[in-house]
């Protein structure tokens, strides 16, 4: 798993982002808060995964350990879906329905736009 270093500004330490290969898929795992300070790291990680996938490999973004999802994070997810579609590859988002990620997604209507799954295994299976 690729981890970004922690010698970053304090605000960016509020999130941990890892990239790993699971079978034929790439999984971006996010832990912590996605706000104005940390969302650029999510964008960079998803862009890296999409570049590596090249349109033929499934990319999964696991948000089950995210404790806060602000509007910059929501915008990053919408952009990621758009970029994945342009490249012809699938992008799936994993959310735990008991976590604070689902509420902002549902309130903004993005549950109709994003391919949401309950577990990484479920996202990989479809």
C-alpha positions in Angstrom: 0.0 0.0 0.0 1.3 3.5 -0.8 1.0 5.9 2.1 1.7 9.6 1.8 4.2 11.0 4.4 3.1 12.6 7.6 5.6 15.5 7.4 2.8 17.6 5.9 1.1 20.7 7.4 -1.0 19.9 10.5 -4.3 20.3 8.6 -3.3 17.6 6.1 -2.5 15.2 8.8 -6.3 14.9 9.4 -6.5 12.4 6.6 -4.6 9.3 5.7 -4.9 8.0 2.1 -3.5 4.8 0.8 -3.5 3.1 -2.6 -3.4 -0.7 -3.0 -4.1 -3.3 -5.6 -6.7 -5.9 -4.8 -6.9 -8.6 -7.4 -7.4 -6.6 -10.7 -8.7 -3.5 -9.0 -7.1 -0.4 -7.4 -8.5 0.6 -4.0 -8.0 4.1 -2.6 -8.6 4.0 1.2 -9.3 7.2 3.0 -9.2 7.6 6.8 -10.0 10.9 8.6 -11.6 14.2 7.4 -12.2 15.4 3.9 -12.4 19.2 4.0 -10.9 22.1 2.2 -7.4 21.4 3.5 -7.3 17.6 2.9 -9.3 17.2 -0.3 -6.4 18.0 -2.6 -4.7 14.8 -1.3 -7.9 12.8 -2.2 -7.9 14.3 -5.7 -4.2 13.4 -6.2 -4.7 9.9 -5.0 -7.7 9.2 -7.2 -6.0 10.8 -10.2 -3.0 8.5 -9.6 -5.3 5.5 -9.4 -7.2 6.5 -12.5 -3.9 7.1 -14.4 -2.6 3.7 -13.3 -5.9 2.0 -14.2 -5.8 3.4 -17.7 -9.6 3.0 -18.2 -9.5 -0.8 -18.0 -9.1 -1.4 -14.3 -11.7 -0.9 -11.7 -11.0 1.9 -9.2 -12.7 1.8 -5.8 -12.6 4.7 -3.3 -13.2 3.4 0.3 -14.7 6.1 2.5 -15.8 3.8 5.3 -13.2 5.3 7.7 -14.0 9.0 6.8 -15.2 10.9 9.8 -16.2 14.2 8.0 -17.1 14.8 4.4 -17.3 18.5 3.4 -18.4 20.1 0.1 -14.8 20.0 -1.3 -14.8 16.3 -0.8 -18.2 15.9 -2.5 -16.9 18.0 -5.4 -13.8 15.8 -5.7 -16.0 12.6 -5.8 -18.1 14.1 -8.6 -14.9 15.1 -10.5 -13.5 11.6 -10.1 -16.6 10.0 -11.5 -16.4 12.3 -14.5 -12.7 11.6 -15.1 -13.4 7.9 -14.8 -16.2 8.0 -17.4 -14.0 10.0 -19.8 -11.4 7.3 -19.5 -13.9 4.5 -19.9 -13.2 2.9 -16.6 -15.5 2.2 -13.6 -15.2 4.1 -10.3 -17.1 2.8 -7.3 -17.5 4.5 -3.9 -17.7 2.5 -0.7 -19.6 4.1 2.2 -20.8 2.7 5.5 -24.4 3.7 6.1 -23.7 4.4 9.8 -21.0 6.9 9.1 -21.1 10.6 8.5 -20.3 10.2 4.8 -23.7 9.0 3.7 -25.7 12.0 5.0 -24.0 14.7 2.9 -24.1 12.4 -0.2 -27.8 11.9 0.2 -28.6 15.5 1.1 -27.0 16.7 -2.1 -28.6 14.0 -4.3 -25.2 12.5 -5.2 -26.5 9.0 -4.2 -28.1 9.1 -7.7 -24.8 10.0 -9.3 -22.2 8.0 -7.5 -22.0 4.2 -7.7 -22.3 3.5 -3.9 -21.5 0.2 -2.3 -21.5 -1.0 1.4 -18.2 -2.8 1.4 -15.1 -3.0 -0.7 -15.8 -6.7 -1.3 -19.3 -5.8 -2.7 -17.7 -3.1 -4.9 -15.2 -5.5 -6.3 -17.8 -8.2 -7.0 -20.1 -6.1 -9.2 
